[in-house]
Amino acid sequence: MGVDAAVARLYRGVVDVVPEGELAGKLELAEREGRPLRVKLGADPSAPDLHLGHTVVLAKLREFQELGHTVIFLIGDFTARIGDPSGRSETRKPLSAEDVQRNATTYTEQVFRILEREHTEVRFNSEWMSTMHADDLVRLCSHYTVARILERDDFELRFRSNRPIGIHEFLYPLVQGYDSVALRADIELGGTDQRFNLLVGREIQKAYGVAPQVIMTMPLLEGTDGVQKMSKSLGNYVGVTEAPDDIFGKVMSISDELMLRWYDLLAPDVAERARSEIARGTLHPRQAKVDLAVRQVARFHGQDPARAAQRRFDQRFSRGELPPDLVPEWRSAEPLPAELALPALLTTIGLTKSNSEARRLIAQGAVRVDGAVVRTESLGTRVQDRAPNAAVALLIEVGKRRVCRVIFDAPARV
């Protein structure tokens, strides 16, 4: 592929390329020197799993690989201990070394669901940062000013509102920039929220006599709530290692408006066609959502598991059936008490995150026991008409997608 065609392909779906026009120059230089470009993406292992939001930029990295270039997937096991202040209104809580290592291990396993292993370098920034001496760190800090750091929107807002800013937070963009020095990155990718950090990287490279990288920013994927960016901490994510039924169900839960946005970022090759067919009325929005859900499950699990997830979803939600293989079980060796606190039970079996969430959902009529809506927090026995001295099984559903069969092996106390 010629340089012009490569540039056109790589620009698709990108928000910013800085400096404008320099990507072509990097590609031409690599061609003249007969070497691949070194394309960097950094990810702090702040949570154990990658999600669909990460795949937007990973897919662009895959395009670089298909053009013959080398991708550096940098795991920020050192920077994760600082915490990226991007978009934060308060200081992040530091992660333990154990959490960082555990999460980093999952990242190295999951990233190759999208990237080509043979054209990927997996690196850790502790390689150079953990051995950096104090005088080296002082030198790094001397290459940037506090005034420039405070130009960041999030830092400026916190400064003006008298919210604390830790000195260590100022180090984050400098260390991220030094990563590009250590790796001699030609290009660095990131989400739009990383633009400041990526630009700092260019300045740090110049200070160390390294040719500055081109930066490319990708749009952020909104989470299942349709409001905030996809995030594990916000609970609005779809993890790439989740079970096929969970991925399928989460995609089907999003709004029609958000579905089109997900098409643009997760299935750009068919997004325009889907929009056009929905507009003409030849494709129902629900079918478009099914197609998107199948596509995302197949992406990580294969086509057969994706179609099986679709069939089970249709059974569960379209036909009113409840396939036994979809229902997890929770067993108690204790008998069902005469008065069972339903909020505590929902939290214990994992259908809600807290008793307060359980109470809210009960009040909203979102909780069903054996198919009947329950609006009281005390479940009672619900076994008055059942055979005495028998085990008790209750089918408990919360909302549209959370379900569990609760089994009390011992007879009920009545």
Secondary structure by P-SEA (a helix, b strand, c coil): ccaaaaaaaaaccccccccccaaaaaaaaaaaaccccbbbbbbbccccccccccaaaaaaaaaaaaabbbbbbccaaaaaaaccccccccccccccaaaaaaaaaaaaaccccccccccbbbbbcccccccccaaaaaaaaaacccccccccaaaaaaaaacccccccccaaaaaaaaaaaaacccbbbbcccaaaaaaaaaaaaaaacccbbbbbbbbbbbcccccccccccccccccccccaaaaaaaaaaccaaaaaaaaacccccaaaaaaaaaaaccccaaaaaaaaaaaaaaacccaaaaaaaaaaaaacccccccccccbbbbbbcccccccccaaaaaaaacccccaaaaaaaaaacccccccccccccccccccccccccbbbbbbccccccbbbbbbccccccc
